[in-house]
Amino acid sequence: QVQLVESGGGLVQAGGSLRLSCAASGSTGSINNMGWYRQAPGNERELVAIRNKGGTTNYADSVKRRFTISRDNAKNTVYLLMSSLKPEDTGVYYCNLHQIWPNRRDDWGQGTQITVSL
């Protein structure tokens, strides 16, 4: 069993910053990616940023140079520092654990709402 516990999020004015955290517990796998996805009302869930244990990252073009993903492998925790937030960043943010080896599976956090106001 895998459990992902998210924290952070909330309401912020445009131009502000927020930090999300997600702690994974259980069988998280030896090789995995951890990251964040988001879903705005009426839209599909989309990738925000992911990071593997080695430090390789991938960001959505819309968040590059504004968001930074980091992780503490010892704590199985991933963070997302979001700066220069825009109203279009509003949505529910989901933590994702994508296990590659020895098992392939995806697990999701419960989601946390982020609202960016003008």
C-alpha positions in Angstrom: 0.0 0.0 0.0 1.1 3.5 -0.8 -0.1 6.6 0.9 0.6 10.2 -0.3 -0.1 13.0 2.1 -0.1 16.5 0.6 0.1 19.8 2.4 0.2 23.4 1.4 -2.0 25.2 -1.0 -4.7 27.7 -0.5 -5.5 31.2 -1.7 -2.9 33.6 -2.9 -2.8 36.8 -4.9 -1.3 37.0 -8.3 2.5 37.4 -8.1 2.7 35.5 -4.8 4.3 32.3 -3.8 3.2 29.0 -2.3 4.9 25.7 -1.5 3.4 22.3 -1.7 4.7 19.2 0.0 3.9 15.5 -0.5 5.1 12.7 1.7 5.0 9.1 0.5 4.8 6.1 2.7 4.6 2.4 2.1 6.2 0.5 -0.8 7.4 3.3 -2.9 9.7 1.4 -5.2 13.5 1.6 -5.8 13.1 3.5 -9.0 10.4 6.1 -9.2 9.4 9.6 -10.2 7.5 11.9 -7.9 5.7 15.0 -9.1 2.7 17.2 -9.4 -0.2 17.4 -11.8 -3.0 19.9 -11.7 -6.6 20.1 -13.0 -8.6 23.2 -13.6 -12.4 23.1 -13.8 -13.4 21.8 -17.2 -9.9 20.8 -18.1 -8.0 17.5 -18.1 -5.4 16.8 -15.6 -2.0 18.0 -16.8 1.6 17.6 -15.8 3.2 20.4 -13.8 6.5 19.0 -12.8 8.2 15.7 -12.0 11.5 14.7 -10.6 13.3 11.3 -10.4 15.6 10.2 -7.6 18.6 11.2 -9.6 17.5 14.8 -9.9 16.3 14.8 -13.5 13.3 17.1 -13.8 10.6 17.9 -16.3 8.4 21.0 -16.2 5.3 22.1 -18.2 6.3 25.0 -20.4 3.7 27.2 -18.6 5.5 26.9 -15.3 9.2 26.9 -16.3 11.3 29.6 -14.5 8.4 30.1 -12.0 8.1 26.7 -10.3 10.8 24.6 -8.8 10.4 20.9 -7.9 12.7 19.3 -5.3 12.7 16.1 -3.3 14.2 14.5 -0.3 14.8 10.9 -1.2 15.5 9.9 2.4 12.1 11.2 3.4 10.2 10.1 0.2 9.0 13.7 0.0 8.6 16.0 -2.9 8.1 19.7 -2.9 6.8 22.3 -5.3 7.8 25.9 -4.8 5.6 28.1 -6.9 6.5 31.7 -7.5 5.0 34.5 -9.6 1.7 32.8 -9.5 -0.9 33.6 -12.1 -4.7 33.2 -12.1 -4.3 30.5 -14.7 -2.4 28.5 -12.1 -5.6 28.0 -10.3 -6.7 24.4 -9.9 -6.5 21.2 -7.8 -2.9 20.0 -7.5 -2.3 16.3 -7.2 0.9 14.6 -6.0 1.9 11.6 -8.1 4.2 8.7 -7.4 5.1 6.8 -10.5 6.9 3.6 -9.7 9.1 2.1 -12.4 10.9 -0.8 -10.6 10.4 -3.4 -9.2 6.7 -2.7 -9.8 5.0 -0.4 -12.2 2.1 1.5 -10.6 0.8 5.0 -10.1 -0.5 6.5 -6.9 -2.2 9.8 -6.3 -2.6 12.2 -3.5 -6.0 13.5 -2.5 -5.5 16.8 -4.2 -5.1 20.3 -2.8 -6.8 23.4 -4.1 -4.8 26.4 -5.2 -6.6 29.6 -6.1 -4.8 32.6 -7.4 -6.7 35.9 -7.4 -6.1 39.1 -9.2 
